[in-house]
Amino acid sequence: MIKARNIYKSYASLEVLKGVNIDIFKGEIVSIVGESGAGKSTLLQILGSLDSPSNITANGTEIRLNEKSFLEMSDKELSKFRNKNIGFVFQFHQLLPEFTALENVLLPVRIADQPSAYTLEKAHELFDELKIAHRLHHKPKELSGGEAQRVAVARALINDPKIIFADEPTGNLDSKNADSLHQLFFDLRDKYDQTFVIVTHNLGLAESTDRKLVMKDGQIV
């Protein structure tokens, strides 16, 4: 699913990533752990095309998602590629407060200009699957933390992405909601063969994933 080689990232004189190599396979749930400042979130953002590696040509950097390289794409091409292939779940759900839960989930669909009848039906199915069907028309301020994260998961899934990147997805949840969201990831993998890469400080989640990768000082150790 993902093949990445020689990922470097620097901000001025600060080296954040120092030659990371990583392979992610379809249907895997992979966790990335490490101390704060190890480069976990930076790596996730680069793999998810939200940020760019440093000195791509000089470092021989390669990143392929489903055999397709996106490093040389224009901004327009990259936005279209990201919308179609990648889903994101963040620690803070990042739902737009003026929109309902359903409207938030349908945003990637509108960007992709997909047929509304099919995607509306799929959105309803996701809300049922994630057990938040009763919250379709509620705005984010009316949702609990766990419900808001489930809406964010539905938004990440709506365009049938090849992979979902999650950055501390349970970091803002209590233990009950965190455990529930953990289980949800595994249920989605089992049902849809979905691939997840999860940056987390939650060791319980990390130990339960298919693979746990440890980062230290900008490298996978």
N, C-alpha and C positions, 0 to 999 in steps of 0.2 A: 504493500500500500504506500509506504514512504521509504525512500532511500535517500539519505542525506550524508554528505561527506565534506569534511574540512570546513565546518562552520566556525567563523571567527566573528567577533563583534567587539568593537572598541568605541568608547566615548572619550575623545581626546586621548589622554595617556592612560585611561583606565581600560584594561582588557577584561571584558565580561565573559566572553566565550573564547576558548583557546583550542580550536580544532576539534569540534565535536563531530563524531560519526554516529549515526543512529539508523536502525531499520525497524519499521513497524509493519506488522503483517495484518491482513484483512481478518476482521473478527476478533482481534486482540483487545484486551483492556490493559493498557500499560500505565503504570504510575511512575512519576518522576519525583524523587524526594531529595532533600538536602537542606543545609542551613540557609537562612536568609542571605542573599547576596551571592549564592552559588551560581546563579545564571539560569535558573529553572524557567522563570516567566519569560525572560528574553528568548530562550530557546523555543519556547512554545509559540511566541509571537512570530518568530522567524519561520518556523515550520508551518504556521498558519497563514503566512504571507502578509501579516500585519506590519512587519518590520523587515528590513533588508540586512543581510550579512555585510561585513566590511571587506573591501578589497576582493571582490568575488573572483576576478580573473587571476590576480596575483596569487591568491590562495588556492586556486583550483576548486572552488566551492561548487558543489552540485546538490541540488534538492529536486527530487522527483516525487510527484504524487500520482499514483496510478499510472506510472511510466511517462508522465508528462512533466517537463521542466517548466517552472513558472518564473524563474529568476530574470529572464530577459523580456518578460511581457511588458507592454505599455500599461499605464495606470488603468486605462479603460478595459483592456484585455484582462488585467489582473482582477479588477473588481468583478467582472463577469465570471471569471474562473472561480474566485473565492465564493461568490454567491451560490454557484452551482454545486461546488464540490466540498465545501468546508462549513461546519457548524461550530459555534462557539458558546460556551457557558462560562461566565465569570463569577467571582466571589460575590459581587454586588450585581444583582440580576440585570441592571441596565435596561429596564423596561421604560418606555416613554410614558410619563405620568398622565399626559392628556388623552391617551388612547386606552381603550379597554383591553382586557387580556387577549381576546380574539384578534383585535386590530393589531396588537403588538406581534402576535404570532404570524399574521399574514403579511407583515412588512417585507420579509425577504421574497415572498411570492410576487408582491407588487413590483419590487425592484427587477425581478426576473421576467415580469410580464407574462406569467403563466395563466392558463385558462382558469377563471375564477370558480366555476362550478366544481371542477375536480379538486382544486386546492381547498375550497371551503369544506367539502365533504371530508377531505383528509384531516383538516384542522379539527373538525368535530370528532373524528376518530381518535386523534391524538389526545384531545381533552378527556375523552372517555378512558383511553388507555392509561393516562397519567392521573386519573381520579380527580379531575378538577372541572368536570363538565358543568358543575353548578356555579362556576366562576367565569363563564364565558364573557359576560358583559360587565364584569367588575373592573374598576380601574386599579392600578398597582397599589395605591394607598389603602384600598379596601381588602387587600390580600395579606395573608400571613407570610412570614419569610419563606416557609416551606412551599406554600402555594406559588409565590412569585418565582421561586427557582424552578418549579415544575413548568410554569409558563415559559420561562427562559429555555428549558429543555425542549419544549414543544416548538418554540421558534427555531431552535438549532436543527430540529429534525424535519421541518416542513418541506424543505426542498430536496429531501432524500440525499443528504451529503454523503460523500465517500468516507468521511472521517469527522469526528467531533473532538475538538480540543477544549478541555475544561481546566480553568486556572483557579485553584482553591474553591471549587464549587460549593463546598460545605463549610467554608471558613466563617460564614456569617450565620450559621444555623445552630440550634441547640442539638444535643446528642440524638434525640429521638428523630428529628427531621433529617439530620445528617445520615443516620443509619437507613432511613427510608429512601433517601436519594441515592445512597450507595447501592441498595438493592435494585433500585430502578435502573441504574446503569447496566447491571448484569441481566435484568429482565429484557431490556431493549437489545442487548447483544444477542441473547438467546433467541429472541423473536425475529429480529431483523438482520442478524449477522453484522450489527453495527460495530465500528471500530472506535475506540476511545483512547485518547492520551490525556492523562490527568496529572496536573501538578498539584501536590497536596502536602500538608504537614500532618495529616491524619494518618498515623501509622497503622491503625486498624484497617482503613481502606487500602493503603499501600500494600499491606501484607496479603490482602485477599485478591489482588489483581493477578493477571496471568504472568506479568513480569514487573519487577520493581527495579528501576534504574536509579542509581545514586549519583548525584552531582556534587562535585567539590571543586572550588576554585576554577570554575569555568569549564570543567571537563566531566565526562561520565567516567566514573571509577569502577 
